[in-house]
Amino acid sequence: MAYLTLKNINKIYPNGYHAVHNFNLEMERGEFIVFVGPSGCGKSTTLRMIAGLEDISNGEFLIDGKRANEQGPRERGVAMVFQSYALYPQMSVYDNIAFGLELQGADDDYIDEKVRNTARILGLTDYLDRLPRALSGGQRQRVAIGRALIRKVGIFLMDEPLSNLDAKQRVTMRSEITQIHRETGATTIYVTHDQTEAMTMADRIVVMKDGYVQQVGTPRELYFNPVNVFVAGFIGEPPMNFIRTRVQGGKIDIAGKSLDLNRLGKKLGTYEGKEIVFGFRPEAIRLGEQEKAFVLSASVELTEMLGDNTNVYITMGDIHSILKVDPHDTPEVDSDIVFSIPFESVYLFDGENEMVID
Ligand code: ADP
């Protein structure tokens, strides 16, 4: 049986705003689930309903198969880390971290060991005697994470916990949280608008948009098998390139180059005369002409050398796309290039409902 079950969960705020629509999810014990999507899509609202901080307007939330809608946060056994770190200002880092265990009535030796271990994992050992106001934003957020982590709870909830950290700290904390999750095995739900965090940390990702779940899957599934244009564009950096085009005589035309859709092995009979969206990932291309690929020509507008790769901004007539190439192959700005999109890396989507065409 699933550990956590969300059945047709809806949230309608008192002002009538319908923030979450028919959210369904089953979570296994120990899973690390990430809710991802643009700001305002309903991630925090869903998390807060799971935490017991927000009423569930409609639907059922089950813990271990038992209805938990009416339970408060404590009964549900949740610990939550928020975006803003609400620490006790008059208490040292040590006491802030220890507080939850003290409430649970744990003995001093146990608390001491746990606090020191948590502080070590979070790089806070040297700061245990300090007050929160003598810490940087990043350090305070670590204390907040430590405080939540140290308690023995069934469900660990995090709402954008890294958003106040700088880029480097975020990368470090990302792998630290993953490591901590591996050690503690706590069932975790993590909210972020950042697809990189979702991809690097999650066992499974829930992609949301406008209050609706778009897709639930492993990072791999979302990357290789997105169900629609939104997910395809949201997962991956730089995002997938999309080109709108019309099917004519079983072919599409992109920047004067024709592609026979039969060669992609997709059934497109019903799309004759209709608009479809042609998609390819920046990193899926090869420079030059290749077999079993759609070969296109483009002009280079701009290049961004990032070290491990270069983003190449190209134009093909009035079409703008981005390619990701090896930095050694960085083309000259204003030069003309030829590149190939392997047939197996081509995505096609319905032009109207934007769902993937298999
Ligand atoms: P996210 O976490 O994905 O950024 P939220 O869950 O915070 O999104 O918000 C989802 C939507 O619900 C937003 O449009 C937001 O403005 C709205 N919302 C959030 N809280 C309330 C509230 N208390 N009353 C009315 N609308 C709200």
Residues whose N, C-alpha, C, O or C-beta is under 5 A from the ligand:
A	BS01	ADP	Y13 N15 Y17 A19 P38 S39 G40 C41 G42 K43 S44 T45
